[in-house]
Amino acid sequence: MTTRIGAAAWIVAVVQFLVVQLVVEAGWRTPYSWAENNISDLGNISCRIWDDSRPRYVCSPLHDVMNAGFAVHGVLLFVGILLAGSCWGRGGISVSSRILLVISAGGWVLVGVVPADVDENLHVVGALLIMGLGNLGLLLTGFSPRGSLFGELRSVTLSIAVAAVFAAWMFFGQHDPGIGMGSLERIAACALDAWTLVMALAILRARRPDTAGKMTTLRSDRAGARSDDALLGPSTQR
């Protein structure tokens, strides 16, 4: 039951974050581009030309809504990670990946509490926690034990993680392949959202997600026992 609550928290986290962005964007009196503008532009509290590397006019009247959305997003991601912990299975990799993802959730809270134009350095730290440690945690999740629910979906996790890590490298290195820096940031920062949505649906579809790992292990043990019996032969078994 707790696992399903965690899945629900993830779904709410993703939906509310998307809705908040659309609402805050609608409040802009100047054009806002998902391809060119950073997500953080929606949370800037002042109206002025912003960012020496990519100068652009930023004025977000509903910045308080966006910053609250950042923080709520982080809290809900944390709740989901905490409650869906059994889906990672056991072992050092599973624990390490969850720790990194929890830190990443804290990064979302940090960028909401400290807008980019209030303390850019601290805001960048939050972004690094999200796109750096968070994507590393997602990559490690791709190596969860195969007996776990997430281990069974390893290929999906690794595909999303590789795209996220590559996008983060391109974004922080200011290498625009032609899709816009804003697009790169969204891939790097929101890949975890895409992953949590997919995994939340997998949890809700599973009959008993809390025991997915145990059931797989049991099946493996039974298969191993049958193989041993076959090798021993009828006479030995008597």
Summary of the structure (lengths in Angstrom):
residues: 238
radius of gyration: 21.4
end to end distance: 44.8
largest distance: 86.0
contacts: 797
relative contact order: 0.14
helix: 74%
strand: 3%
